[in-house]
Amino acid sequence: MKYLLDRVDEQILCALKANARASHAELSGKVNLSRNAVRVRIERLEREGFIKGYTIVTGDGADPGQLTTALMFVYRHDRMRGGEVIQALRTIPEVVACDVMTGDFDLLVRVEAPQADRIRQIWQSISELPGVRDTLTAFALSSVIRK
């Protein structure tokens, strides 16, 4: 049976979206439950798949708008057995997203780095990976929607 969210669960999720580091004590004050009750609810939300993970966005303290963003379209030699390319991409900290795509290219990789030269280095590393046939890179001029 699928768990249904109630108003308190939605309040907890909303508070965690705003600040994923909020303590159980802080959350308990917002939803008028004990810390233990909040912990139990969070564990259930995780177990039921409403919370799929927590993330950390790092930086050097500079404005996040100062990051250079590039989209890399990666063509693999063999799209069905090209898992080693994805494994290698997971090890590059500046790779913030990777989607397997339909159509002409295989992977859409989003890279964010403080300098364009670092993106060039990453592009070179990716293009030299065994299993990569070709790449196409496009730099983002501006970010108009960011969630």
C-alpha positions as CSV (number, residue, x, y, z in Angstrom):
1,M,0.0,0.0,0.0
2,K,1.4,3.4,-1.0
3,Y,1.8,5.9,1.8
4,L,-0.2,9.1,1.4
5,L,1.3,12.4,2.5
6,D,-0.6,14.4,5.1
7,R,-0.3,18.1,5.9
8,V,2.6,17.6,8.4
9,D,4.6,15.5,5.9
10,E,4.2,18.2,3.4
11,Q,5.3,20.8,5.9
12,I,8.4,18.7,6.7
13,L,9.2,18.3,3.0
14,C,8.8,22.0,2.4
15,A,11.1,22.9,5.3
16,L,13.7,20.4,4.1
17,K,13.6,21.7,0.6
18,A,14.3,25.2,2.0
19,N,17.1,23.9,4.3
20,A,18.1,20.2,4.0
21,R,20.3,20.6,7.0
22,A,17.5,21.6,9.4
23,S,17.7,19.7,12.6
24,H,14.9,17.5,13.9
25,A,14.5,20.0,16.8
26,E,14.1,22.9,14.3
27,L,11.6,20.9,12.2
28,S,9.7,19.8,15.3
29,G,9.1,23.4,16.2
30,K,7.8,24.2,12.7
31,V,5.3,21.3,12.7
32,N,4.4,21.0,16.4
33,L,5.6,17.5,16.9
34,S,8.3,16.0,19.1
35,R,11.8,15.5,17.6
36,N,11.3,11.7,17.7
37,A,8.0,12.0,15.8
38,V,9.8,14.1,13.2
39,R,12.6,11.6,12.9
40,V,10.2,8.7,12.4
41,R,8.3,10.7,9.7
42,I,11.5,11.5,7.9
43,E,12.6,7.9,8.0
44,R,9.2,6.9,6.5
45,L,9.4,9.6,3.8
46,E,12.9,8.2,2.9
47,R,11.7,4.6,2.9
48,E,8.6,5.4,0.8
49,G,10.7,7.4,-1.8
50,F,9.4,10.9,-1.1
51,I,12.9,11.8,0.0
52,K,15.4,10.2,-2.4
53,G,18.5,11.8,-1.2
54,Y,20.3,14.8,0.2
55,T,22.8,16.9,-1.7
56,I,25.5,19.4,-1.0
57,V,26.2,22.2,-3.4
58,T,29.8,23.4,-2.9
59,G,31.7,26.4,-4.0
60,D,34.5,28.8,-3.1
61,G,32.2,31.3,-1.6
62,A,31.8,33.2,-4.8
63,D,28.5,34.0,-6.4
64,P,27.1,30.7,-8.0
65,G,26.2,32.8,-11.0
66,Q,29.9,33.1,-11.7
67,L,30.2,29.4,-12.6
68,T,30.7,28.6,-16.3
69,T,28.2,26.0,-17.5
70,A,28.6,23.8,-20.5
71,L,26.4,21.0,-21.9
72,M,28.4,18.2,-23.5
73,F,26.7,15.8,-25.9
74,V,28.6,12.5,-25.7
75,Y,28.4,9.9,-28.4
76,R,29.5,6.4,-27.3
77,H,30.9,3.6,-29.5
78,D,28.3,1.2,-28.1
79,R,25.3,2.7,-26.3
80,M,24.2,-0.6,-24.8
81,R,27.6,-1.5,-23.3
82,G,29.0,2.0,-22.6
83,G,28.6,1.9,-18.8
84,E,32.3,2.6,-18.2
85,V,31.8,6.0,-19.7
86,I,29.1,6.8,-17.1
87,Q,31.3,5.4,-14.3
88,A,34.1,7.7,-15.4
89,L,31.8,10.7,-15.5
90,R,30.7,10.0,-11.9
91,T,34.3,10.6,-10.7
92,I,34.4,14.2,-12.1
93,P,33.2,16.6,-9.4
94,E,32.2,19.3,-11.9
95,V,29.8,17.0,-13.7
96,V,26.5,18.0,-12.0
97,A,24.1,16.0,-14.2
98,C,24.2,13.2,-16.8
99,D,21.2,12.0,-18.7
100,V,21.0,9.0,-21.1
101,M,19.1,10.3,-24.1
102,T,17.3,9.0,-27.2
103,G,18.1,10.2,-30.6
104,D,21.5,10.9,-32.2
105,F,23.6,11.4,-29.1
106,D,23.8,9.1,-26.1
107,L,24.5,11.2,-23.1
108,L,23.8,14.8,-22.1
109,V,26.4,15.9,-19.5
110,R,26.0,19.2,-17.6
111,V,29.4,20.6,-16.4
112,E,29.8,23.6,-14.0
113,A,33.2,25.0,-13.3
114,P,34.7,28.3,-12.1
115,Q,36.6,28.8,-15.3
116,A,36.1,27.9,-19.0
117,D,39.6,26.4,-19.1
118,R,38.6,23.8,-16.5
119,I,35.7,22.9,-18.8
120,R,38.1,22.5,-21.6
121,Q,40.2,20.1,-19.5
122,I,37.1,18.1,-18.6
123,W,36.1,18.0,-22.3
124,Q,39.5,16.7,-23.2
125,S,39.3,14.0,-20.5
126,I,35.9,12.9,-21.6
127,S,36.8,12.9,-25.3
128,E,39.8,10.6,-24.5
129,L,37.7,8.1,-22.6
130,P,37.6,4.6,-24.1
131,G,34.1,4.1,-25.4
132,V,33.6,7.8,-26.4
133,R,33.3,8.2,-30.1
134,D,32.7,12.0,-30.3
135,T,31.5,15.0,-28.3
136,L,29.8,18.2,-28.9
137,T,30.0,21.0,-26.3
138,A,27.9,24.1,-25.9
139,F,28.5,26.8,-23.4
140,A,25.5,28.4,-21.6
141,L,25.4,32.2,-22.1
142,S,23.1,32.7,-19.1
143,S,20.9,30.8,-16.7
144,V,17.3,32.2,-16.7
145,I,15.6,29.4,-14.6
146,R,17.5,27.7,-11.9
147,K,15.9,25.3,-9.3
